[in-house]
Amino acid sequence: MTGSHAARDIDTSKPHSARMYDYYLGGKDHFDADKQAAERVATAYPGIFVCARENRAFMHRATRVLAREHGIRQWLDIGTGVPTEPNLHQVAQAIVPQARVVYADNDPLVLKYAETLMRSAPEGRTTYIEADANDPGTLLDAPELREVLDLTQPVALSLNALLHFITDSQDPYGLVGRLMDALPSGSALAISHCTPDFDPATWARVTQIYTSSGTPVRFRAKADVTRFFDGLDLLDPGVTVGHRWRPDAGAGAGSAAQEPTDAEVSLWAGVAVKP
């Protein structure tokens, strides 16, 4: 069990995307500014709660598929957010107790709860690094990462609901490319990404709310999300709406009214393997 870096002061006067996401999931680790901004989003886009739940469910399924079917034993999860059980390492270690997971986020509140992320199965190992996704070199060179992950062996790079917070001017494709270049053949990339494709007007309002709250965003169309997987081998069913990516058996049981609509989910998701 390892950690890194002293916590910075938490600015409670401004909303933060990780804490807003905690609100969407029904958590308690957020402040008034986060709640107010999240409620403005929910007024414009009531499906945000469904989107957040389906994003979390996609992460669970993708982790299980990579562990069971593709031999992945190591994960690098960037943009971790406030811990919500089951966390990625709990999902992975339920299948592969020796799984190793490195979490990275730049919110000091997440660091405050990092102890939760480091309760690893004894056979495996986890750590948390306070790091910025916009600086992949520093993240990859962090000694804490190198202590836990063996970068000569396959690693799954998990970028769930992160890349829409990387604007075009920040070179998101270059960032993903540099991260994947550092990982060997057999590594994997799992992405979920909010999209305006199903309701452009609503997502224009959501964009305005985030931007005016101090968090620039770039919600992308399916073709733009698919581009993140260039040069990799996409697993079936390719890039699809989050709840349609390998749904668990029986997940669709019951009335059709219980299944969310694509517009409610508004999340493209995909997993690919590096040849």
C-alpha positions in Angstrom: 0.0 0.0 0.0 1.6 3.2 -1.1 0.7 6.8 -1.7 2.2 10.1 -2.8 2.3 13.8 -2.2 1.0 16.0 0.5 -2.5 17.3 0.0 -3.0 20.8 -1.3 -5.6 23.1 0.2 -9.1 22.3 -1.2 -10.8 25.2 -2.8 -14.5 24.8 -1.8 -15.6 28.1 -3.5 -15.4 26.7 -7.0 -17.0 23.6 -8.5 -14.8 20.7 -9.5 -15.7 18.1 -12.1 -14.8 15.1 -9.8 -16.9 16.4 -7.0 -19.8 17.2 -9.3 -19.6 13.6 -10.6 -19.8 12.5 -7.0 -23.0 14.4 -6.7 -24.4 12.8 -9.8 -23.7 9.3 -8.3 -25.5 10.2 -5.1 -22.3 10.6 -3.0 -21.6 13.0 -0.1 -18.1 14.2 -1.0 -18.8 17.5 -2.5 -19.4 21.1 -1.5 -22.2 23.7 -2.1 -20.4 25.1 -5.2 -20.3 21.6 -6.7 -23.9 20.9 -5.8 -25.1 24.1 -7.3 -23.2 23.7 -10.5 -24.3 20.0 -10.8 -27.9 21.0 -10.2 -27.7 23.5 -13.0 -26.4 20.7 -15.3 -29.2 18.4 -14.1 -31.8 21.0 -14.9 -30.5 21.3 -18.4 -29.9 17.6 -18.8 -31.8 15.4 -16.4 -30.2 12.3 -17.9 -26.8 13.2 -16.2 -27.6 10.9 -13.3 -28.2 8.0 -15.8 -25.1 9.0 -17.7 -22.9 8.9 -14.5 -24.3 5.5 -13.4 -23.9 4.0 -16.9 -20.3 5.3 -17.1 -19.5 3.6 -13.8 -21.1 0.4 -15.0 -19.1 0.5 -18.3 -15.9 0.8 -16.3 -16.8 -2.3 -14.3 -17.6 -4.4 -17.4 -14.6 -3.2 -19.3 -12.3 -4.1 -16.4 -13.8 -7.6 -16.1 -13.5 -8.3 -19.8 -9.9 -7.2 -19.9 -9.1 -9.3 -16.8 -11.0 -12.4 -17.9 -10.5 -12.5 -21.6 -7.3 -10.5 -22.4 -5.0 -11.4 -19.5 -4.6 -7.9 -18.2 -3.1 -7.7 -14.7 -2.2 -4.0 -14.5 -4.3 -0.8 -14.8 -3.5 2.9 -15.0 -6.6 4.8 -14.2 -6.4 8.6 -14.9 -9.1 10.9 -13.7 -10.1 8.6 -10.9 -12.5 10.9 -9.1 -13.8 10.5 -5.6 -13.8 6.8 -4.6 -17.1 5.0 -5.2 -17.3 1.3 -4.4 -16.6 -1.0 -6.1 -13.5 0.8 -7.3 -11.6 -0.4 -10.3 -9.0 -2.4 -8.2 -11.8 -4.1 -6.3 -13.4 -5.2 -9.6 -10.1 -6.4 -11.0 -8.9 -8.1 -7.9 -12.2 -10.0 -7.5 -11.1 -11.8 -10.7 -7.3 -11.5 -10.5 -6.2 -11.0 -6.8 -2.7 -10.1 -8.0 -3.9 -7.2 -10.1 -1.9 -4.0 -9.7 -3.6 -0.6 -10.1 -2.3 3.0 -10.2 -4.9 5.8 -9.8 -4.1 9.3 -10.8 -6.1 12.5 -10.3 -5.4 16.2 -9.8 -8.2 17.0 -7.2 -6.8 17.3 -3.6 -10.2 16.0 -2.3 -9.5 12.7 -4.2 -6.1 12.6 -2.5 -7.9 13.0 0.9 -9.8 9.8 0.2 -6.9 8.0 -1.4 -6.6 5.6 1.5 -9.8 4.0 0.2 -8.2 3.4 -3.2 -5.2 1.7 -1.6 -6.9 -1.1 0.3 -5.6 -3.7 -2.0 -5.9 -7.5 -1.9 -2.7 -8.8 -0.3 -1.7 -10.5 -3.5 -2.0 -7.3 -5.5 -1.0 -3.7 -5.1 -2.4 -0.2 -5.6 -1.2 3.4 -5.3 -2.5 6.9 -5.9 -0.6 9.7 -7.6 -1.7 13.3 -7.6 -1.0 14.2 -11.2 -2.3 16.1 -14.2 -3.4 14.2 -17.3 -2.0 17.1 -19.3 1.5 16.1 -18.2 1.8 12.4 -19.2 5.6 12.4 -19.1 5.7 13.4 -15.4 3.0 10.8 -14.6 4.7 8.0 -16.4 8.1 8.8 -14.8 6.6 9.0 -11.3 8.5 6.6 -9.0 5.3 5.6 -7.3 4.0 4.4 -10.7 7.2 2.5 -11.5 7.0 0.8 -8.1 3.6 -0.7 -8.8 3.5 -1.2 -12.6 5.9 -3.1 -14.8 5.8 -1.2 -18.1 7.4 -4.1 -19.9 4.1 -6.0 -19.4 0.6 -5.1 -20.7 -1.2 -2.3 -18.9 -4.8 -1.2 -19.4 -5.1 2.6 -19.6 -8.5 3.6 -18.2 -9.7 7.0 -19.3 -13.3 7.1 -18.1 -15.2 10.4 -18.5 -11.9 12.2 -18.6 -11.2 13.2 -22.2 -14.1 15.6 -22.5 -12.3 17.7 -20.0 -9.3 17.9 -22.3 -10.0 20.6 -24.9 -8.7 20.6 -28.5 -6.1 23.2 -27.6 -4.7 20.7 -25.1 -4.0 18.1 -27.8 -6.1 15.2 -26.4 -5.0 12.8 -29.2 -1.4 13.6 -28.6 -1.8 13.0 -24.9 -3.5 9.6 -25.4 -0.9 8.7 -28.0 2.0 9.5 -25.7 0.5 7.4 -22.9 -0.2 4.4 -25.2 3.3 4.7 -26.8 4.8 4.1 -23.3 2.9 0.8 -23.0 3.8 -2.5 -24.6 2.0 -4.7 -27.1 -1.0 -6.4 -25.5 -1.9 -3.3 -23.5 -5.4 -1.9 -23.7 -7.2 1.5 -23.8 -10.7 1.9 -22.3 -12.5 5.2 -22.9 -15.9 6.6 -22.1 -16.7 10.1 -23.4 -19.8 12.3 -23.2 -21.3 13.3 -26.5 -23.7 15.9 -27.9 -24.7 13.5 -30.8 -28.2 12.7 -29.4 -29.2 16.2 -28.2 -26.9 19.0 -29.4 -29.0 21.8 -27.9 -28.9 20.3 -24.5 -25.2 19.6 -24.6 -24.6 23.2 -25.7 -26.2 24.3 -22.5 -24.2 21.8 -20.4 -21.0 23.0 -22.1 -21.9 26.6 -21.1 -22.5 25.6 -17.5 -19.2 23.8 -17.1 -17.3 26.5 -18.9 -18.9 29.3 -16.9 -18.0 27.4 -13.7 -14.3 27.4 -14.6 -14.1 23.9 -16.2 -13.7 24.0 -20.0 -15.1 21.0 -21.7 -15.2 19.5 -25.2 -18.0 17.0 -25.7 -17.2 15.0 -28.9 -19.0 13.2 -31.7 -18.7 9.5 -32.3 -16.1 9.9 -35.1 -13.9 12.1 -32.9 -14.1 9.6 -30.0 -13.3 6.7 -32.3 -10.2 8.6 -33.4 -8.6 8.0 -30.0 -8.4 4.3 -30.9 -6.5 4.8 -34.1 -3.8 2.2 -34.5 -5.4 -0.1 -32.0 -7.7 -3.2 -32.4 -11.2 -2.3 -31.2 -13.0 -5.0 -29.3 -16.5 -5.8 -30.3 -18.9 -4.1 -30.4 -16.6 -1.2 -31.2 -17.4 2.4 -30.1 -21.0 2.3 -28.9 -23.4 4.0 -26.4 -22.1 3.1 -22.9 -24.9 0.8 -21.8 -24.7 -1.1 -25.0 -21.1 -2.1 -24.6 -21.3 -5.8 -23.6 -24.2 -5.5 -21.2 -24.3 -8.0 -18.5 -26.5 -11.0 -19.1 -30.0 -10.2 -17.9 -29.2 -6.5 -17.7 -31.9 -5.8 -20.2 -34.6 -7.9 -18.5 -37.9 -6.3 -17.7 -39.9 -3.7 -19.5 -38.4 -1.6 -22.2 -39.1 1.5 -20.1 -36.5 0.4 -17.7 -33.7 0.6 -20.2 -32.3 4.1 -20.6 -32.4 5.8 -24.0 -29.3 6.6 -25.9 -30.0 10.3 -25.3 -30.2 9.8 -21.6 -26.8 8.0 -21.6 -25.1 10.3 -24.2 -21.8 8.5 -23.6 -19.6 6.8 -26.2 -17.6 3.9 -24.9 -15.0 1.6 -26.3 -12.1 -0.7 -25.5 -9.1 -1.6 -27.8 -5.9 -3.6 -27.5 -2.5 -2.5 -28.8 -1.2 -4.9 -31.4 
